[in-house]
Amino acid sequence: MLIKQVHIENNVTKKDILVADGKIKAISEHIDEKQADDVLDLDGKLVIPPFVDSHVHLDSTLTAGEPEWNESGTLFDGINIWSKRKQMLTQADVKNRAIKTLKKQASHGIQFVRSHVDVTDPTFTALKALLEVRAEVADFIDLQLVAFPQEGILSFPNGKELMEEAAKMGVDAIGGIPHYEFNQYYGRDSLTFLMNLAKKYNKLVDVHCDEIDDPNARNLEVLATLAYESGMKDKVTASHTVSLASVNDAYAYKLMRLLEMSQINMVANPLVNMHLGGRFDTYPKRRGLTRVKELLENHVNVSFGEDDVKDPWYPMGNGNMLDVLYVGILASGLMGYHQILDSYQLIGANGAKTLHVNDKYGIEVGKPASFLVFDTDNFYNELNERKTMLYSIKDGKVLVKNHPEMAETHLKLK
């Protein structure tokens, strides 16, 4: 396959991309068409790497309203509702909903997904289902699974044993939720436990960390210290970190040094963080979104996730990372022209770094031929105008093909 005359990642100069055996064989201003059996003349279109959803919950997806709606919009009521819905899970139920959501995500150009799966269930119904899903969707999505103790590790019966069993079953990463543990000491000790567990089984780490509007929450500094001192560093991710938006600036300044030293990754979930955040405030009301701009300025890797798609924590969602990105950069004050132009990194390369899939991510010779083609010339125009995604190509195979939208207007001035 030969992709002709496209703007690669906003580059003004147009290039050709030669694909063979599922990989990028050459990138040049002009490549002879005789080298390819199939030629796509996409003169002037934008090509970027595929989208990455760094944080979603596929076990709970598409369960909004079951058995009841979360009318308060709080994180804690969402957890209570999910604990009831969890009792009705079957493997078929989880698989059907997860695959439906993954197909929707793939239709929007997502090719890498990290999903948390609740393992505070002695039957492991959801985990068993999603382990099967991971294998079944491999041709169109690279799926990672995180063992997530939704109701705590030390605060849930046999929580430690359940986490270790999940590690043995083949998850990709170990999770935690220290701010939901019964007390701050359990929170700290749960972090020590899960880090040791990850090292024992050679897993990545991704913790729901300080997802609470509490300026006194201090689990992030504990996790970053453990990442630094253990040497695991960028194998560790802190998701949400909502409390970081509530702390005073002096503490945030001090913490940024540790975060940079630790090389920890951070994941913000703009749609859900802003929906759940500030629920206990009158006014002024907090946004619930971590300090994305400041983290980036301090060389901390930050990516975005959708988090929830129509479930007890978020009643909406369509599997489209462009929605996440639009809200995220707006709420984070990243609306300078060049910030918008490069913002796809927050749902792209930054996420790939978090998931540790850099070896198969990026538009470079020798890498897998996986990329998206949009009906525009740069990403500023794409995010602003939402032009059609013409192609999603993974390992040289076309996953999605769309035709440019055609519209007629009949507006006349008198």
Secondary structure as UniProt FT lines:
FT   STRAND          2..8
FT   TURN            9..10
FT   STRAND          15..20
FT   TURN            21..22
FT   STRAND          23..28
FT   HELIX           33..35
FT   STRAND          39..41
FT   TURN            43..44
FT   STRAND          46..48
FT   STRAND          51..56
FT   TURN            58..62
FT   TURN            64..65
FT   TURN            71..72
FT   HELIX           75..85
FT   HELIX           86..88
FT   HELIX           91..107
FT   TURN            108..109
FT   STRAND          110..118
FT   TURN            122..123
FT   HELIX           125..136
FT   TURN            137..140
FT   STRAND          142..148
FT   TURN            150..151
FT   TURN            154..155
FT   TURN            157..158
FT   HELIX           159..169
FT   STRAND          173..174
FT   HELIX           178..180
FT   HELIX           184..201
FT   STRAND          204..209
FT   TURN            215..216
FT   HELIX           219..230
FT   HELIX           233..235
FT   STRAND          236..240
FT   HELIX           242..245
FT   HELIX           249..262
FT   STRAND          265..268
FT   HELIX           270..276
FT   TURN            277..280
FT   HELIX           292..297
FT   TURN            298..299
FT   STRAND          301..304
FT   TURN            312..313
FT   HELIX           321..332
FT   HELIX           337..341
FT   HELIX           343..347
FT   HELIX           349..355
FT   HELIX           358..360
FT   TURN            365..366
FT   STRAND          371..374
FT   HELIX           379..385
FT   STRAND          389..394
FT   TURN            395..396
FT   STRAND          397..401
//
